[in-house]
Amino acid sequence: EAETFYTDRATFQAANPGLALEDFESSLWPPGSGVLMGCPQPAGSAGSSGCYNPGDLLPGFSMTSPGAGTPGQELVIVDGAAGFGTPPGVILGSNTFTASTRVDFNPPVAAVGFDVVTVLGGNPVSINIYDAAGALINGQTGVPGGAAGSFWGVDSDTPIAAVEIADPTTADVELLDDMEFGNPIPVELQSFNVE
């Protein structure tokens, strides 16, 4: 059993074609709104009050912030127009410096990749992946962040039930953009039609 880590989205996509893409843009706050607002956890297909309506986010994942402070504002939604130098559009993640950002997958997935955004200090983060029993599969430290975002991805022979992103210095929040997840679909099957 092994994992392959990626720092380039195109290489990740070539190795893992056909994954679902959650760009977090379908919020109650459209790109360009300049929103910077706390959201309750979890955020997933059931919504997140004040930030996402039910059905706005794709099914199959749920985002939380273990260790977050203010109840009902554990997550934060940030738009690129808010003035922090973040990518255009909407990003989502932990609202507390001392907390982490966690994404749980149900069902577990073979691959996940996303842009890691650390808004304030641009600190590198640590990322751990877990199996369905909650056991650590693998992890990486020193993963680049930064206000503009930096791609990180992994595929694994062991199904991934969760990924947790943390700034070990606890001086920044961890936000995600353009998350791809699921089980790869070979290119030759992506346009397969039964007649």
C-alpha positions as CSV (number, residue, x, y, z in Angstrom):
1,E,0.0,0.0,0.0
2,A,1.4,3.4,-1.0
3,E,0.6,7.0,-1.4
4,T,1.7,9.4,-4.0
5,F,1.9,13.1,-3.2
6,Y,1.5,15.9,-5.8
7,T,2.4,19.6,-5.9
8,D,1.2,20.2,-9.4
9,R,-2.6,20.1,-10.3
10,A,-2.0,19.0,-13.9
11,T,0.1,16.0,-12.9
12,F,-2.4,15.1,-10.2
13,Q,-5.3,15.3,-12.7
14,A,-3.4,13.2,-15.2
15,A,-2.9,10.5,-12.6
16,N,-6.5,10.8,-11.2
17,P,-8.9,11.7,-14.0
18,G,-12.6,12.3,-13.6
19,L,-12.6,13.5,-9.9
20,A,-15.4,15.7,-8.6
21,L,-14.5,19.4,-8.2
22,E,-15.8,21.5,-5.4
23,D,-14.7,25.1,-6.0
24,F,-16.8,26.6,-3.0
25,E,-18.1,29.3,-5.4
26,S,-21.8,28.3,-5.1
27,S,-22.1,30.1,-1.7
28,L,-24.7,32.6,-0.7
29,W,-21.9,35.1,-1.3
30,P,-20.9,35.1,-4.9
31,P,-17.3,35.7,-6.2
32,G,-16.5,39.4,-6.1
33,S,-18.7,40.0,-3.0
34,G,-15.7,40.6,-0.7
35,V,-17.3,38.5,2.0
36,L,-15.3,37.6,5.1
37,M,-17.6,35.8,7.5
38,G,-17.8,33.0,10.0
39,C,-19.8,29.9,9.1
40,P,-21.0,27.1,11.3
41,Q,-19.6,23.6,11.0
42,P,-20.0,21.2,9.4
43,A,-20.1,22.6,5.8
44,G,-21.2,20.0,3.3
45,S,-24.1,19.2,1.0
46,A,-26.6,19.9,3.9
47,G,-25.3,23.5,3.8
48,S,-23.8,25.8,6.4
49,S,-26.2,28.4,7.7
50,G,-25.6,31.9,6.3
51,C,-22.9,30.6,4.0
52,Y,-24.2,27.7,1.9
53,N,-27.8,26.5,1.3
54,P,-28.4,22.7,1.2
55,G,-27.3,21.4,-2.1
56,D,-24.8,24.2,-2.8
57,L,-21.8,22.0,-2.0
58,L,-21.2,18.6,-3.5
59,P,-22.2,15.5,-1.7
60,G,-19.5,13.2,-0.4
61,F,-17.5,15.5,2.0
62,S,-18.0,17.5,5.1
63,M,-15.6,20.3,6.4
64,T,-15.0,21.0,10.1
65,S,-12.5,22.8,12.2
66,P,-11.3,20.6,15.1
67,G,-10.4,22.8,18.1
68,A,-12.2,25.9,16.7
69,G,-13.4,28.6,19.1
70,T,-16.6,30.5,18.7
71,P,-19.6,28.1,18.2
72,G,-21.4,28.8,15.0
73,Q,-18.4,30.5,13.5
74,E,-15.9,27.6,13.4
75,L,-15.3,28.0,9.6
76,V,-14.7,31.1,7.6
77,I,-15.7,32.0,4.0
78,V,-13.4,34.5,2.3
79,D,-13.8,36.1,-1.1
80,G,-10.8,37.2,-3.1
81,A,-12.2,40.8,-3.2
82,A,-11.9,40.9,0.7
83,G,-8.4,42.4,0.3
84,F,-6.2,39.6,1.7
85,G,-4.5,38.8,-1.6
86,T,-6.3,35.4,-1.9
87,P,-7.3,33.9,-5.2
88,P,-10.3,35.3,-7.0
89,G,-13.5,33.7,-5.8
90,V,-14.5,32.0,-2.6
91,I,-12.4,29.9,-0.3
92,L,-13.4,28.0,2.9
93,G,-11.6,26.7,6.0
94,S,-10.8,27.1,9.7
95,N,-11.7,30.4,11.3
96,T,-9.3,29.9,14.3
97,F,-5.5,30.1,14.3
98,T,-5.1,27.4,16.9
99,A,-7.5,25.0,15.1
100,S,-7.1,22.9,12.0
101,T,-9.2,22.4,8.9
102,R,-10.6,18.8,8.4
103,V,-12.4,17.3,5.5
104,D,-14.1,14.0,6.0
105,F,-15.1,11.9,2.9
106,N,-18.2,9.6,2.9
107,P,-17.6,7.3,1.2
108,P,-13.8,7.3,1.5
109,V,-11.9,8.3,-1.7
110,A,-8.8,7.2,-3.6
111,A,-7.6,10.7,-4.3
112,V,-7.9,14.3,-3.0
113,G,-6.3,17.5,-4.1
114,F,-6.8,21.2,-3.3
115,D,-5.2,24.6,-3.1
116,V,-3.9,25.4,0.4
117,V,-4.3,29.1,1.3
118,T,-2.7,30.6,4.4
119,V,-3.9,34.2,4.4
120,L,-1.8,36.0,7.0
121,G,1.7,34.7,7.3
122,G,1.9,32.4,4.3
123,N,3.1,29.7,6.7
124,P,3.6,26.1,5.5
125,V,1.2,23.5,6.8
126,S,1.2,19.9,7.9
127,I,-1.3,17.6,6.2
128,N,-2.4,14.2,7.5
129,I,-4.6,11.6,5.8
130,Y,-6.7,9.1,7.7
131,D,-8.5,5.8,6.9
132,A,-12.1,4.9,7.8
133,A,-11.0,3.6,11.2
134,G,-9.4,7.0,12.0
135,A,-5.8,5.6,11.7
136,L,-3.1,7.8,10.2
137,I,-2.3,6.6,6.6
138,N,0.4,9.1,5.9
139,G,1.2,12.8,6.1
140,Q,3.5,15.6,5.0
141,T,5.0,18.6,6.8
142,G,6.2,21.9,5.3
143,V,3.5,22.0,2.6
144,P,3.5,25.5,1.1
145,G,0.6,27.7,1.7
146,G,0.5,31.5,1.0
147,A,-2.2,33.9,0.2
148,A,-2.3,33.0,-3.4
149,G,-2.6,29.3,-2.7
150,S,-0.4,26.3,-3.4
151,F,-1.6,23.0,-4.8
152,W,-1.3,19.8,-2.7
153,G,-2.7,16.4,-3.7
154,V,-2.5,12.7,-2.8
155,D,-3.7,9.4,-4.1
156,S,-3.6,6.3,-1.9
157,D,-4.1,2.5,-2.2
158,T,-5.8,2.8,1.2
159,P,-9.1,4.7,0.9
160,I,-8.9,8.2,2.4
161,A,-11.7,8.9,4.9
162,A,-10.3,12.3,6.1
163,V,-7.6,14.9,5.5
164,E,-6.6,17.4,8.2
165,I,-4.6,20.5,7.5
166,A,-2.9,22.5,10.3
167,D,-0.5,25.4,10.7
168,P,2.0,24.0,13.3
169,T,2.9,27.6,14.3
170,T,-0.9,28.3,15.1
171,A,-0.3,31.7,13.6
172,D,-2.6,31.3,10.5
173,V,-5.8,29.8,9.3
174,E,-5.9,27.0,6.7
175,L,-8.3,27.6,3.8
176,L,-9.1,25.4,0.8
177,D,-9.9,26.2,-2.8
178,D,-10.7,24.1,-5.8
179,M,-10.9,20.7,-4.0
180,E,-10.9,17.6,-6.2
181,F,-11.9,14.3,-4.7
182,G,-13.2,10.8,-5.5
183,N,-12.1,7.7,-7.3
184,P,-10.4,8.2,-10.7
185,I,-12.4,7.4,-13.8
186,P,-10.2,6.2,-16.7
187,V,-10.4,8.7,-19.6
188,E,-11.7,6.0,-21.9
189,L,-14.7,5.5,-19.6
190,Q,-15.6,9.1,-19.1
191,S,-17.5,9.4,-22.3
192,F,-18.7,5.8,-22.5
193,N,-22.3,5.6,-23.7
194,V,-24.5,2.5,-23.7
195,E,-26.9,2.3,-26.6
